[in-house]
Amino acid sequence: MTKKKPFDKENTAKIPFGDLIELINQNCDYKFAIVDNVVDEELMALAKNEGIDLTGYKHVIETSGIQHSENRHGKHSKDREPLSIEDYLLVPFIIRNRDKVHISSSKSKLHDMNLLVYEKKIGLTYYYVEEIRTGKKSLAFQTLYKRTIKNPSLEGL
């Protein structure tokens, strides 16, 4: 069976968020889930300051993003705090209840991109990164990882 191309509209499948998470560590066809249809006012204002209008955007997660995150930060990675399935299920909570968020720029071999970087302390500090995709009007899962704070005196910085 041939793996489907990520942006082939005819072969994409929208599935429930929980079902998407179950595809971790599976070689599967391209699938995506809409995590949230609403972009809140703080994100709208933050993006507007960068000249980006997020009207009509959705938060989405694709199997390719999860597989990337799992390879870099999952149970087989060298991360001190590898991701579990339960961590992925926190993504909607992190988006809505973040402690901090900022826009960052990144350059890859293929293109330049703007990223939203969320931070949320839930025991450990979670970092959730979304790519702002202007053509698709989506905020797409880029990566997720978690870290411990080594020096508590630096926590507020």
C-alpha positions as CSV (number, residue, x, y, z in Angstrom):
1,M,0.0,0.0,0.0
2,T,1.4,3.4,-1.0
3,K,1.5,6.1,1.6
4,K,-0.7,9.0,0.6
5,K,0.8,12.4,0.0
6,P,0.2,14.8,2.9
7,F,-1.5,17.5,1.0
8,D,-3.6,15.5,-1.5
9,K,-7.1,16.8,-0.7
10,E,-8.8,13.8,-2.3
11,N,-7.0,11.4,0.0
12,T,-7.1,13.2,3.3
13,A,-9.4,12.1,6.1
14,K,-10.7,14.2,9.0
15,I,-11.0,12.1,12.1
16,P,-11.8,12.8,15.8
17,F,-8.9,14.1,17.9
18,G,-8.8,11.0,20.1
19,D,-8.6,8.7,17.1
20,L,-5.8,10.7,15.7
21,I,-3.8,10.3,18.9
22,E,-4.2,6.5,18.7
23,L,-2.2,6.6,15.4
24,I,1.0,7.4,17.3
25,N,3.8,5.0,16.2
26,Q,1.8,3.7,13.2
27,N,2.7,4.1,9.6
28,C,-0.6,5.4,8.3
29,D,-2.1,7.5,5.6
30,Y,-2.4,11.2,6.1
31,K,-5.1,12.1,8.5
32,F,-5.9,15.3,10.5
33,A,-8.1,16.4,13.3
34,I,-9.5,19.9,14.1
35,V,-8.6,20.5,17.7
36,D,-10.4,23.8,18.0
37,N,-12.5,25.9,15.5
38,V,-11.9,29.1,17.6
39,V,-8.8,31.3,17.7
40,D,-9.0,33.4,20.8
41,E,-8.6,37.2,21.0
42,E,-5.1,37.1,22.5
43,L,-3.8,35.1,19.6
44,M,-5.6,37.3,17.1
45,A,-4.0,40.4,18.6
46,L,-0.6,38.8,18.8
47,A,-0.7,37.8,15.2
48,K,-2.1,41.1,14.1
49,N,1.0,42.8,15.6
50,E,3.0,40.7,13.1
51,G,0.8,41.5,10.2
52,I,-1.1,38.2,10.2
53,D,-4.9,38.0,10.3
54,L,-6.1,34.8,11.9
55,T,-9.8,35.3,11.1
56,G,-11.3,31.9,10.1
57,Y,-8.3,29.9,11.2
58,K,-8.5,26.5,13.1
59,H,-6.1,24.6,15.3
60,V,-5.3,21.3,13.6
61,I,-3.2,18.3,14.2
62,E,-1.9,16.0,11.4
63,T,-0.5,12.5,11.6
64,S,2.8,13.8,10.2
65,G,3.2,16.3,13.0
66,I,2.5,13.7,15.7
67,Q,5.0,11.3,14.1
68,H,7.6,14.1,13.9
69,S,7.1,14.9,17.6
70,E,7.1,11.3,18.6
71,N,10.4,10.7,16.8
72,R,12.0,13.7,18.4
73,H,10.4,13.7,21.9
74,G,8.6,10.3,22.3
75,K,9.4,7.2,24.3
76,H,12.3,6.2,22.0
77,S,13.9,9.6,22.0
78,K,16.8,10.7,24.3
79,D,14.6,13.3,26.0
80,R,14.7,13.2,29.8
81,E,10.9,13.6,29.8
82,P,9.6,11.6,26.8
83,L,6.1,12.2,25.7
84,S,3.3,9.8,26.4
85,I,-0.2,9.5,24.8
86,E,-1.6,11.4,27.7
87,D,0.7,14.3,26.9
88,Y,-0.8,14.6,23.4
89,L,-4.3,14.7,24.9
90,L,-3.3,17.8,26.8
91,V,-2.9,19.9,23.6
92,P,-6.4,21.4,23.6
93,F,-6.0,22.3,27.3
94,I,-2.6,23.9,26.6
95,I,-4.0,26.0,23.8
96,R,-6.9,27.3,25.9
97,N,-5.1,27.6,29.2
98,R,-1.6,28.6,28.3
99,D,0.7,30.5,30.7
100,K,2.6,32.2,27.9
101,V,2.4,32.4,24.1
102,H,4.7,34.2,21.6
103,I,5.3,34.2,17.8
104,S,8.6,33.0,16.5
105,S,10.0,32.8,13.0
106,S,11.8,29.7,11.6
107,K,13.6,29.1,8.4
108,S,13.8,25.6,6.9
109,K,15.2,24.4,3.6
110,L,11.8,24.5,2.1
111,H,10.3,27.7,3.4
112,D,10.1,30.4,6.1
113,M,7.4,30.0,8.7
114,N,5.8,31.8,11.6
115,L,5.2,29.7,14.7
116,L,3.1,30.1,17.8
117,V,4.9,28.8,20.8
118,Y,2.8,28.0,23.9
119,E,4.1,27.3,27.4
120,K,2.1,25.6,30.1
121,K,3.3,24.4,33.5
122,I,1.5,21.3,34.6
123,G,4.1,19.8,37.0
124,L,6.6,20.0,34.1
125,T,6.7,22.8,31.6
126,Y,5.0,21.8,28.3
127,Y,6.0,23.6,25.0
128,Y,3.5,23.3,22.2
129,V,4.4,24.7,18.8
130,E,2.0,25.5,15.9
131,E,2.9,26.6,12.4
132,I,0.8,29.5,11.1
133,R,-0.3,28.3,7.6
134,T,-1.7,31.3,5.8
135,G,-2.7,29.4,2.7
136,K,-4.7,26.7,4.5
137,K,-5.9,29.1,7.3
138,S,-4.7,26.7,9.9
139,L,-2.6,26.7,13.0
140,A,-1.0,23.3,12.6
141,F,0.8,21.1,15.2
142,Q,4.5,21.4,14.7
143,T,5.9,19.8,17.9
144,L,5.3,19.1,21.5
145,Y,7.8,18.6,24.3
146,K,8.2,18.9,28.0
147,R,11.0,20.0,30.3
148,T,11.8,20.2,34.0
149,I,13.1,23.4,35.3
150,K,16.5,22.7,36.7
151,N,16.8,25.8,38.9
152,P,13.6,26.8,40.5
153,S,15.0,30.4,41.1
154,L,14.9,30.8,37.3
155,E,11.3,29.8,37.0
156,G,9.9,33.3,36.8
157,L,12.3,34.6,34.1
